[in-house]
Amino acid sequence: MTLIEKIPTLSDAELKTLLSNARRLDVTGTPDQRRQVAEVITPLEREASRRRAKTARR
């Protein structure tokens, strides 16, 4: 299972930590790390946004 496939199964805390780390590496990471982050940051952002919207509807 890839990281992208695991995103929906992450706890809120795990998602928050992973997204925070991805954002940090997107700015300060090596070129290779930044390429890897580019593959997962959009799905992470989408999942975080989906969860925020779900919480706001309650």
Rosetta constraint file for C-alpha pairs under 8 A:
AtomPair CA 1 CA 5 HARMONIC 6.12 0.50
AtomPair CA 1 CA 6 HARMONIC 6.84 0.50
AtomPair CA 2 CA 6 HARMONIC 6.39 0.50
AtomPair CA 3 CA 7 HARMONIC 6.36 0.50
AtomPair CA 3 CA 40 HARMONIC 7.79 0.50
AtomPair CA 4 CA 40 HARMONIC 6.44 0.50
AtomPair CA 4 CA 43 HARMONIC 6.87 0.50
AtomPair CA 6 CA 10 HARMONIC 6.57 0.50
AtomPair CA 7 CA 15 HARMONIC 7.27 0.50
AtomPair CA 7 CA 43 HARMONIC 7.73 0.50
AtomPair CA 7 CA 44 HARMONIC 6.87 0.50
AtomPair CA 7 CA 47 HARMONIC 7.35 0.50
AtomPair CA 8 CA 47 HARMONIC 6.97 0.50
AtomPair CA 10 CA 14 HARMONIC 5.71 0.50
AtomPair CA 10 CA 15 HARMONIC 5.83 0.50
AtomPair CA 11 CA 15 HARMONIC 6.13 0.50
AtomPair CA 12 CA 16 HARMONIC 6.09 0.50
AtomPair CA 13 CA 17 HARMONIC 6.18 0.50
AtomPair CA 14 CA 18 HARMONIC 6.05 0.50
AtomPair CA 15 CA 19 HARMONIC 5.96 0.50
AtomPair CA 15 CA 44 HARMONIC 7.32 0.50
AtomPair CA 15 CA 48 HARMONIC 7.23 0.50
AtomPair CA 16 CA 20 HARMONIC 6.06 0.50
AtomPair CA 16 CA 48 HARMONIC 7.70 0.50
AtomPair CA 17 CA 21 HARMONIC 6.16 0.50
AtomPair CA 18 CA 22 HARMONIC 6.07 0.50
AtomPair CA 19 CA 23 HARMONIC 6.12 0.50
AtomPair CA 19 CA 41 HARMONIC 7.08 0.50
AtomPair CA 19 CA 44 HARMONIC 6.15 0.50
AtomPair CA 19 CA 45 HARMONIC 7.24 0.50
AtomPair CA 20 CA 24 HARMONIC 6.24 0.50
AtomPair CA 21 CA 25 HARMONIC 6.12 0.50
AtomPair CA 22 CA 26 HARMONIC 5.99 0.50
AtomPair CA 22 CA 37 HARMONIC 5.82 0.50
AtomPair CA 22 CA 41 HARMONIC 6.41 0.50
AtomPair CA 23 CA 27 HARMONIC 6.72 0.50
AtomPair CA 23 CA 41 HARMONIC 7.53 0.50
AtomPair CA 24 CA 28 HARMONIC 6.05 0.50
AtomPair CA 24 CA 29 HARMONIC 7.36 0.50
AtomPair CA 25 CA 29 HARMONIC 4.22 0.50
AtomPair CA 25 CA 30 HARMONIC 7.71 0.50
AtomPair CA 25 CA 33 HARMONIC 6.61 0.50
AtomPair CA 25 CA 34 HARMONIC 6.25 0.50
AtomPair CA 25 CA 37 HARMONIC 7.10 0.50
AtomPair CA 26 CA 33 HARMONIC 7.49 0.50
AtomPair CA 26 CA 34 HARMONIC 5.04 0.50
AtomPair CA 26 CA 37 HARMONIC 6.22 0.50
AtomPair CA 26 CA 38 HARMONIC 7.48 0.50
AtomPair CA 27 CA 34 HARMONIC 7.64 0.50
AtomPair CA 29 CA 33 HARMONIC 5.38 0.50
AtomPair CA 29 CA 34 HARMONIC 5.69 0.50
AtomPair CA 30 CA 34 HARMONIC 6.10 0.50
AtomPair CA 31 CA 35 HARMONIC 6.24 0.50
AtomPair CA 32 CA 36 HARMONIC 6.34 0.50
AtomPair CA 33 CA 37 HARMONIC 6.11 0.50
AtomPair CA 34 CA 38 HARMONIC 6.12 0.50
AtomPair CA 35 CA 39 HARMONIC 6.89 0.50
AtomPair CA 36 CA 40 HARMONIC 7.11 0.50
AtomPair CA 37 CA 41 HARMONIC 5.72 0.50
AtomPair CA 38 CA 42 HARMONIC 7.46 0.50
AtomPair CA 40 CA 44 HARMONIC 6.19 0.50
AtomPair CA 41 CA 45 HARMONIC 6.03 0.50
AtomPair CA 42 CA 46 HARMONIC 6.11 0.50
AtomPair CA 43 CA 47 HARMONIC 6.21 0.50
AtomPair CA 44 CA 48 HARMONIC 6.21 0.50
AtomPair CA 45 CA 49 HARMONIC 6.05 0.50
AtomPair CA 46 CA 50 HARMONIC 6.05 0.50
AtomPair CA 47 CA 51 HARMONIC 6.19 0.50
AtomPair CA 48 CA 52 HARMONIC 6.21 0.50
AtomPair CA 49 CA 53 HARMONIC 6.18 0.50
AtomPair CA 50 CA 54 HARMONIC 6.17 0.50
AtomPair CA 51 CA 55 HARMONIC 6.17 0.50
AtomPair CA 52 CA 56 HARMONIC 6.13 0.50
AtomPair CA 53 CA 57 HARMONIC 6.31 0.50
AtomPair CA 54 CA 58 HARMONIC 6.90 0.50
